[in-house]
Amino acid sequence: MLKSYVINGKEWQFEEGKQPADAVELAEKAQAEPETKPDKPANKARKVATK
């Protein structure tokens, strides 16, 4: 199985066990849902100014 590794800031894929000694395994990114904040309602008490 191919795994992703980082060597000198670049991402490479190697077979498991055949990577260079200085390779750091890249952790899989969790597929979390994006954090969404509800939109802050506009100040409804404020009147629109006309110029």
Backbone as JSON, one array per atom type, in Angstrom:
{
  "sequence": "MLKSYVINGKEWQFEEGKQPADAVELAEKAQAEPETKPDKPANKARKVATK",
  "N": [[0.85, -1.18, 0.0], [0.55, 2.2, -0.8], [1.96, 4.94, 0.9], [1.96, 8.31, 2.08], [4.71, 10.48, 2.37], [6.87, 12.99, 3.79], [9.62, 14.64, 2.56], [12.21, 16.8, 2.89], [10.4, 18.96, 2.74], [8.75, 18.31, 0.62], [6.14, 16.32, -0.76], [5.96, 12.83, -1.02], [5.25, 9.55, -2.34], [5.56, 6.28, -1.15], [6.06, 2.71, -1.11], [4.97, 0.88, 1.71], [7.41, 0.52, 4.12], [9.52, 0.79, 2.37], [10.46, 3.34, 2.28], [12.75, 6.18, 2.42], [15.18, 6.72, 5.06], [15.07, 9.27, 6.24], [12.5, 10.13, 5.81], [9.34, 11.43, 6.74], [6.29, 10.33, 7.91], [3.24, 11.34, 6.52], [0.46, 12.47, 8.16], [-2.89, 11.38, 7.86], [-5.44, 13.53, 6.83], [-8.15, 14.42, 8.77], [-11.52, 14.01, 7.9], [-13.3, 16.19, 8.72], [-16.28, 18.05, 9.26], [-16.59, 21.32, 7.94], [-16.16, 24.11, 10.06], [-18.82, 26.09, 10.72], [-20.06, 29.22, 11.3], [-22.95, 30.88, 12.42], [-24.24, 33.62, 10.55], [-23.8, 36.91, 11.73], [-26.49, 38.82, 12.72], [-27.55, 41.84, 11.09], [-27.48, 45.14, 12.49], [-30.51, 45.92, 13.34], [-31.79, 48.04, 14.48], [-30.52, 50.31, 13.74], [-30.7, 53.05, 11.57], [-30.65, 53.56, 8.05], [-28.4, 55.77, 6.65], [-28.81, 58.57, 4.55], [-27.09, 60.24, 2.02]],
  "CA": [[0.0, 0.0, 0.0], [1.31, 3.44, -0.86], [1.76, 5.9, 1.97], [2.54, 9.61, 1.78], [5.79, 10.88, 3.25], [7.41, 14.31, 3.52], [11.08, 14.67, 2.55], [12.68, 18.15, 2.54], [9.27, 19.84, 2.46], [7.98, 17.85, -0.52], [5.36, 15.12, -0.46], [6.28, 11.69, -1.88], [4.55, 8.32, -1.99], [6.41, 5.1, -1.18], [5.49, 1.5, -0.56], [5.19, 0.78, 3.14], [8.65, -0.17, 4.44], [10.57, 1.08, 1.38], [10.71, 4.77, 2.3], [14.06, 6.56, 2.93], [15.27, 6.84, 6.52], [14.73, 10.62, 6.7], [11.12, 10.44, 5.44], [8.39, 11.57, 7.84], [4.98, 9.95, 7.4], [2.24, 12.41, 6.51], [-0.76, 12.01, 8.8], [-4.09, 11.57, 7.06], [-6.28, 14.63, 7.31], [-9.49, 13.98, 9.17], [-12.58, 14.6, 7.09], [-14.25, 16.84, 9.61], [-17.11, 19.04, 8.59], [-16.06, 22.67, 8.18], [-16.82, 24.84, 11.14], [-19.58, 27.21, 10.18], [-20.67, 30.07, 12.31], [-24.1, 31.59, 11.85], [-23.97, 35.02, 10.26], [-24.26, 37.83, 12.76], [-27.53, 39.66, 12.1], [-27.25, 43.27, 11.01], [-28.11, 45.95, 13.52], [-31.79, 46.31, 12.77], [-32.25, 49.27, 15.1], [-29.82, 51.41, 13.12], [-31.33, 53.51, 10.35], [-29.74, 53.8, 6.95], [-28.18, 57.2, 6.43], [-28.78, 59.01, 3.14], [-26.16, 61.37, 1.86]],
  "C": [[0.89, 1.24, 0.0], [0.94, 4.33, 0.32], [2.47, 7.19, 1.59], [3.58, 9.96, 2.84], [6.27, 12.26, 2.85], [8.93, 14.21, 3.63], [11.49, 16.05, 2.06], [11.54, 19.06, 2.09], [8.44, 19.44, 1.26], [7.31, 16.53, -0.19], [5.65, 14.04, -1.5], [5.46, 10.5, -1.44], [5.51, 7.14, -2.17], [5.61, 3.91, -0.71], [5.84, 1.45, 0.93], [6.44, -0.06, 3.41], [9.79, 0.11, 3.48], [10.91, 2.57, 1.31], [12.14, 5.04, 2.8], [14.03, 6.78, 4.44], [14.84, 8.22, 7.02], [13.3, 11.04, 6.35], [10.24, 10.46, 6.69], [7.0, 11.27, 7.28], [4.0, 11.1, 7.56], [0.96, 11.85, 7.11], [-1.95, 12.29, 7.89], [-4.92, 12.68, 7.68], [-7.66, 14.09, 7.61], [-10.53, 14.72, 8.33], [-13.66, 15.17, 8.0], [-15.08, 17.85, 8.81], [-16.57, 20.43, 8.9], [-16.87, 23.38, 9.26], [-17.52, 26.05, 10.55], [-20.23, 27.96, 11.32], [-21.88, 30.74, 11.67], [-23.74, 33.05, 11.63], [-24.56, 35.89, 11.36], [-25.31, 38.73, 12.12], [-27.12, 41.14, 12.12], [-28.0, 44.0, 12.12], [-29.4, 46.51, 12.95], [-32.32, 47.62, 13.35], [-31.62, 50.49, 14.43], [-30.51, 51.78, 11.79], [-30.27, 53.76, 9.29], [-29.62, 55.3, 6.7], [-28.18, 57.51, 4.95], [-27.89, 60.22, 3.05], [-26.64, 62.3, 0.8]]
}
